[in-house]
Amino acid sequence: MPKNVYRPATRYPTAARRMNRSAEVTVRVLVDEKGRVEKAERVGAAVGMGFDDAALEVARLCAYNPATKDGVRVKMWISMKVTFVP
């Protein structure tokens, strides 16, 4: 399983902050053999208020130590949760 080595700060959506909203967005991430995010997609229904886009932005900017199988680096899907709390 890939190990996260960098996760940027989460950008809280302005409108959601003004309304004091919180949310949790689950994102599926395809980590390539070099530890880079190749694809990121939201799992489940859209949360709205900018949370979905902010969660995908965080997911795309993460960096990982790639997964290995029998000593060889491999692509792997993982899921991550991005939590927004005012």
Backbone as a chain_set.jsonl record, in Angstrom:
{"seq": "MPKNVYRPATRYPTAARRMNRSAEVTVRVLVDEKGRVEKAERVGAAVGMGFDDAALEVARLCAYNPATKDGVRVKMWISMKVTFVP", "coords": {"N": [[0.845, -1.174, 0.0], [0.558, 2.247, -0.817], [2.431, 4.8, 0.885], [1.746, 7.809, 2.427], [3.68, 10.686, 1.959], [3.601, 13.374, 1.702], [1.199, 15.799, 2.302], [-0.719, 18.421, 1.385], [-1.841, 21.493, 2.967], [-5.303, 21.8, 3.651], [-7.522, 23.588, 1.653], [-10.017, 25.545, 2.78], [-13.292, 25.913, 1.658], [-14.504, 29.145, 0.863], [-17.259, 30.045, 0.98], [-18.409, 27.989, 2.475], [-17.016, 28.253, 4.857], [-17.918, 30.755, 5.724], [-20.529, 30.075, 6.284], [-20.16, 28.379, 8.328], [-19.91, 25.601, 7.918], [-19.289, 22.071, 7.971], [-17.655, 19.142, 6.639], [-17.052, 15.875, 5.199], [-15.162, 14.371, 2.767], [-14.724, 11.643, 0.661], [-12.134, 10.387, -1.277], [-10.982, 8.638, -4.095], [-7.828, 7.54, -5.041], [-5.395, 7.096, -7.522], [-2.284, 5.935, -7.28], [0.79, 6.189, -8.842], [3.703, 4.313, -10.084], [5.818, 5.878, -9.338], [5.036, 7.234, -7.154], [3.401, 9.35, -7.53], [0.258, 11.064, -7.894], [-1.945, 9.8, -10.121], [-4.622, 9.748, -10.878], [-7.589, 11.148, -9.462], [-10.629, 10.84, -7.83], [-13.897, 11.64, -6.687], [-15.705, 9.816, -4.221], [-18.923, 8.52, -3.952], [-21.873, 10.561, -3.265], [-22.044, 14.014, -4.286], [-20.87, 16.589, -2.165], [-20.957, 19.338, -2.243], [-20.902, 23.005, -2.06], [-18.264, 23.664, -2.624], [-16.637, 21.888, -1.331], [-16.075, 19.385, -2.541], [-14.391, 19.954, -4.783], [-12.232, 21.137, -3.419], [-11.343, 18.978, -1.876], [-10.534, 17.184, -3.883], [-8.455, 18.687, -4.964], [-6.57, 18.678, -2.857], [-6.053, 15.915, -2.782], [-4.875, 15.474, -5.318], [-2.469, 16.81, -5.059], [-0.978, 15.435, -3.227], [1.809, 13.346, -2.221], [3.47, 10.2, -2.449], [5.148, 7.271, -1.137], [5.532, 4.721, -3.321], [3.446, 1.762, -3.734], [4.557, -1.635, -3.411], [5.058, -4.799, -4.973], [6.266, -7.9, -4.534], [8.784, -6.693, -4.438], [8.738, -4.953, -6.57], [7.801, -1.806, -7.832], [4.413, -0.734, -7.992], [1.319, 0.407, -9.502], [-1.444, 1.604, -7.615], [-4.757, 1.77, -6.344], [-6.03, 3.796, -3.785], [-7.965, 4.909, -0.97], [-8.828, 8.049, 0.443], [-9.723, 10.207, 3.095], [-10.937, 13.473, 3.325], [-11.27, 15.899, 5.617], [-13.235, 18.585, 6.653], [-13.419, 21.045, 8.969], [-14.775, 23.761, 10.607]], "CA": [[0.0, 0.0, 0.0], [1.34, 3.48, -0.833], [2.54, 5.542, 2.141], [1.726, 9.248, 2.192], [4.854, 11.41, 2.436], [3.292, 14.803, 1.663], [-0.212, 16.156, 2.142], [-0.78, 19.867, 1.559], [-2.914, 22.026, 3.808], [-6.6, 21.797, 2.982], [-8.118, 24.904, 1.418], [-11.42, 25.513, 3.199], [-14.085, 26.754, 0.752], [-14.899, 30.41, 1.481], [-18.693, 30.081, 1.283], [-18.66, 27.023, 3.55], [-16.466, 28.831, 6.093], [-18.845, 31.818, 6.148], [-21.753, 29.45, 6.809], [-19.737, 27.505, 9.421], [-20.228, 24.226, 7.522], [-18.237, 21.059, 7.996], [-17.941, 18.04, 5.715], [-16.004, 14.888, 4.967], [-15.224, 13.904, 1.384], [-13.856, 10.498, 0.394], [-11.557, 10.47, -2.619], [-10.186, 7.494, -4.56], [-6.603, 8.064, -5.644], [-4.524, 6.128, -8.179], [-0.881, 6.303, -7.071], [1.602, 5.475, -9.836], [4.927, 3.645, -9.632], [6.765, 6.883, -8.843], [4.462, 7.858, -5.972], [2.595, 10.511, -7.919], [-1.171, 10.818, -8.081], [-2.278, 9.759, -11.545], [-6.046, 10.09, -10.971], [-8.296, 11.334, -8.198], [-12.069, 10.978, -8.08], [-14.74, 11.622, -5.494], [-16.489, 8.601, -4.011], [-20.236, 8.825, -3.396], [-22.608, 11.755, -3.692], [-21.369, 15.306, -4.136], [-21.161, 17.299, -0.921], [-21.296, 20.696, -2.643], [-20.325, 24.172, -1.385], [-16.839, 23.752, -2.889], [-15.9, 20.849, -0.602], [-15.621, 18.328, -3.449], [-13.231, 20.443, -5.532], [-11.119, 21.336, -2.482], [-10.841, 17.646, -1.51], [-9.808, 16.662, -5.047], [-7.216, 19.461, -5.071], [-5.652, 18.124, -1.854], [-5.686, 14.562, -3.203], [-3.984, 15.536, -6.481], [-1.175, 17.384, -4.677], [-0.28, 14.543, -2.292], [2.914, 12.524, -2.751], [3.516, 8.914, -1.759], [6.086, 6.21, -1.463], [4.64, 3.81, -4.042], [3.25, 0.384, -3.278], [5.411, -2.617, -4.084], [4.621, -6.196, -4.969], [7.458, -8.71, -4.796], [9.916, -5.803, -4.627], [8.573, -4.124, -7.766], [6.818, -0.732, -7.643], [3.183, -0.941, -8.759], [0.22, 1.36, -9.341], [-2.47, 1.087, -6.706], [-5.822, 2.661, -5.901], [-6.267, 3.895, -2.347], [-8.947, 5.953, -0.698], [-8.452, 8.963, 1.512], [-10.781, 11.1, 3.561], [-10.555, 14.867, 3.56], [-12.237, 16.416, 6.58], [-13.303, 20.039, 6.772], [-14.068, 21.463, 10.216], [-14.508, 25.204, 10.773]], "C": [[0.895, 1.243, 0.0], [1.316, 4.169, 0.535], [2.62, 7.022, 1.818], [2.976, 9.893, 2.784], [4.652, 12.92, 2.388], [1.794, 14.977, 1.452], [-0.323, 17.649, 2.407], [-1.914, 20.274, 2.508], [-4.203, 22.054, 2.984], [-7.121, 23.222, 2.857], [-9.604, 24.817, 1.747], [-12.227, 26.414, 2.278], [-14.651, 27.982, 1.483], [-16.369, 30.436, 1.887], [-19.024, 29.144, 2.446], [-18.154, 27.564, 4.887], [-17.41, 29.905, 6.631], [-20.1, 31.237, 6.797], [-21.442, 28.46, 7.936], [-20.085, 26.033, 9.166], [-19.019, 23.318, 7.669], [-18.64, 19.931, 7.053], [-16.774, 17.069, 5.721], [-16.22, 14.341, 3.563], [-14.247, 12.749, 1.234], [-13.429, 10.556, -1.064], [-10.787, 9.192, -2.895], [-9.016, 8.042, -5.344], [-5.818, 6.913, -6.267], [-3.093, 6.64, -8.064], [-0.03, 5.484, -8.038], [2.886, 4.908, -9.225], [5.99, 4.609, -9.091], [6.237, 7.61, -7.61], [3.64, 9.098, -6.259], [1.136, 10.107, -8.093], [-1.476, 10.911, -9.569], [-3.732, 10.173, -11.772], [-6.588, 10.286, -9.566], [-9.761, 11.546, -8.534], [-12.842, 10.861, -6.775], [-15.511, 10.304, -5.427], [-17.824, 9.03, -3.411], [-20.812, 10.124, -3.928], [-21.792, 13.017, -3.449], [-21.817, 15.967, -2.839], [-21.574, 18.735, -1.229], [-20.533, 21.752, -1.858], [-18.815, 24.287, -1.584], [-16.004, 22.682, -2.2], [-15.316, 19.802, -1.54], [-14.362, 18.758, -4.213], [-12.019, 20.622, -4.624], [-10.506, 19.994, -2.082], [-10.042, 17.037, -2.66], [-8.477, 17.388, -5.238], [-6.162, 18.929, -4.095], [-5.141, 16.759, -2.322], [-4.672, 14.589, -4.346], [-2.584, 16.027, -6.128], [-0.39, 16.525, -3.69], [0.856, 13.813, -3.003], [3.043, 11.294, -1.863], [4.82, 8.18, -2.031], [5.215, 5.152, -2.117], [4.524, 2.435, -3.385], [4.226, -0.518, -4.018], [4.778, -3.997, -3.973], [5.828, -7.009, -5.405], [8.664, -7.831, -5.136], [9.839, -4.886, -5.83], [7.504, -3.066, -7.483], [5.616, -0.945, -8.552], [2.216, 0.212, -8.524], [-0.785, 0.746, -8.387], [-3.491, 2.179, -6.389], [-5.882, 2.629, -4.381], [-7.401, 4.892, -2.145], [-8.462, 6.783, 0.478], [-9.655, 9.821, 1.867], [-10.197, 12.479, 3.785], [-11.652, 15.473, 4.419], [-12.111, 17.938, 6.678], [-14.086, 20.375, 8.027], [-13.745, 22.937, 10.425], [-13.766, 25.51, 12.069]], "O": [[1.882, 1.292, 0.734], [0.313, 4.128, 1.247], [3.464, 7.445, 1.028], [3.299, 9.683, 3.953], [5.44, 13.668, 2.966], [1.202, 14.385, 0.549], [-0.056, 18.103, 3.519], [-2.816, 19.489, 2.799], [-4.182, 22.301, 1.778], [-7.157, 23.969, 3.835], [-10.357, 24.106, 1.081], [-11.88, 27.585, 2.125], [-15.203, 27.866, 2.577], [-16.692, 30.809, 3.015], [-19.836, 29.486, 3.306], [-18.785, 27.359, 5.924], [-17.673, 29.966, 7.832], [-20.661, 31.815, 7.727], [-22.339, 27.784, 8.44], [-20.499, 25.315, 10.076], [-17.876, 23.747, 7.511], [-19.813, 19.781, 6.71], [-15.673, 17.381, 6.177], [-17.317, 13.905, 3.214], [-13.085, 12.853, 1.627], [-14.248, 10.747, -1.963], [-10.033, 8.714, -2.048], [-9.183, 8.904, -6.206], [-5.6, 5.883, -5.629], [-2.733, 7.65, -8.669], [-0.107, 4.256, -8.064], [3.121, 5.01, -8.02], [6.952, 4.18, -8.454], [6.903, 8.499, -7.078], [3.232, 9.811, -5.342], [0.827, 8.955, -8.399], [-1.291, 11.955, -10.195], [-4.039, 10.865, -12.742], [-6.115, 9.675, -8.608], [-10.097, 12.336, -9.416], [-12.487, 10.089, -5.885], [-15.916, 9.755, -6.451], [-17.854, 9.816, -2.464], [-20.317, 10.703, -4.895], [-20.967, 13.082, -2.537], [-22.989, 15.909, -2.467], [-22.442, 19.29, -0.556], [-19.628, 21.433, -1.087], [-18.146, 24.946, -0.788], [-14.803, 22.573, -2.449], [-14.177, 19.375, -1.354], [-13.387, 18.01, -4.28], [-10.899, 20.295, -5.016], [-9.286, 19.882, -1.962], [-8.989, 16.441, -2.436], [-7.484, 16.774, -5.629], [-5.002, 18.751, -4.465], [-3.942, 16.485, -2.263], [-3.716, 13.813, -4.345], [-1.619, 15.698, -6.818], [0.746, 16.856, -3.352], [0.86, 13.682, -4.227], [2.758, 11.348, -0.666], [5.502, 8.435, -3.024], [4.233, 4.722, -1.512], [5.376, 2.016, -2.601], [4.666, -0.197, -5.122], [4.069, -4.309, -3.017], [6.346, -6.83, -6.507], [9.464, -8.171, -6.007], [10.768, -4.121, -6.09], [6.435, -3.381, -6.961], [5.763, -1.291, -9.724], [2.275, 0.9, -7.505], [-0.961, -0.471, -8.348], [-3.143, 3.343, -6.194], [-5.796, 1.565, -3.767], [-7.749, 5.636, -3.063], [-7.783, 6.29, 1.379], [-10.496, 10.116, 1.018], [-9.117, 12.635, 4.355], [-12.81, 15.551, 4.008], [-11.012, 18.485, 6.772], [-15.264, 20.04, 8.146], [-12.576, 23.323, 10.423], [-13.47, 26.671, 12.352]]}, "num_chains": 1, "name": "protein.A"}
